[in-house]
Amino acid sequence: SQTIHQWPATLVQPVGSPLSLECTVEGTSNPNLYWYRQAAGRGLQLLFYSVGIGQISSEVPQNLSASRPQDRQFILSSKKLLLSDSGFYLCAWGGNGETQYFGPGTRLLVL
Amino acid sequence: KQEVTQIPAALSVPEGENLVLNCSFTDSAIYNLQWFRQDPGKGLTSLLLIQSSQREQTSGRLNASLDKSSGRSTLYIAASQPGDSATYLCAVTSGTYKYIFGTGTRLKVLA
């Protein structure tokens, strides 16, 4: 069965510090991978998606970036965090228009 | 631009009651619609997926219906239990890689 891992589970970072969140998927190959952010009281905002290694599509302009160095690895990064980057970050995988499977999430607090 | 709305934002019901959660979307050209459950501080779990050609899907005490022409879906929960307490989100996709989520309905079932 498919499993999706995210780490860390919780992160507290100062403004201006770098960020690296990692997501890995097991039990599937060549998945579509997604990064979402969920702010308090708001829905899920799609940040990035990837249909293959090195292929990244960005949905919203921001100071975050994503990379996919391996088929089942998806990384979310920032060079300098902003207060507004605080939120709950979710990684997901899914096929074209089919069910999405979500990881456990990373709660990021930028102070 | 597709927009997904969920009403009500929060709902509190006594145990055993049957209830309906609503989801509406502005663009009827969807590929499928999904309902998810999210427990506090956790990732999303897929509950039901309805293809655009389908009218409804059932899983246990859950029944989801889809009226694509009117841009509406409902999630019916029969004989609610305290364990059903969670946030319920719906999401639509037009068949591309992009999923659009509603802001969710926070359900509390009182024992």
Contacts between the chains, C-beta under 8 A, distances in Angstrom:
chain1	res1	chain2	res2	distance
A	32	B	97	5.6
A	34	B	97	8.0
A	34	B	99	7.7
A	36	B	101	8.0
A	41	B	103	7.7
A	42	B	103	6.2
A	43	B	4	7.6
A	43	B	89	7.1
A	43	B	101	4.6
A	43	B	102	5.8
A	43	B	103	4.1
A	43	B	104	6.5
A	44	B	44	7.9
A	44	B	89	7.3
A	44	B	91	7.8
A	44	B	101	4.2
A	46	B	98	6.4
A	46	B	99	6.9
A	46	B	100	8.0
A	49	B	97	5.2
A	49	B	98	7.2
A	51	B	97	6.5
A	57	B	97	7.5
A	59	B	98	7.5
A	88	B	41	7.8
A	90	B	43	5.7
A	90	B	44	7.1
A	92	B	44	7.7
A	94	B	99	7.8
A	96	B	95	7.0
A	96	B	96	7.8
A	96	B	97	6.8
A	97	B	31	4.3
A	97	B	32	5.9
A	97	B	93	5.1
A	97	B	95	4.5
A	97	B	96	7.5
A	98	B	32	7.6
A	98	B	49	7.3
A	99	B	34	6.4
A	99	B	46	4.8
A	99	B	49	5.2
A	100	B	34	7.3
A	100	B	44	7.6
A	100	B	46	6.9
A	100	B	91	7.6
A	100	B	99	6.2
A	101	B	46	7.0
A	102	B	36	7.9
A	102	B	43	3.8
A	102	B	44	4.3
A	102	B	45	7.4
A	103	B	43	5.4
A	104	B	42	6.3
A	104	B	43	4.9
A	105	B	41	7.4
A	105	B	42	6.7
A	105	B	43	5.0
A	107	B	41	7.1
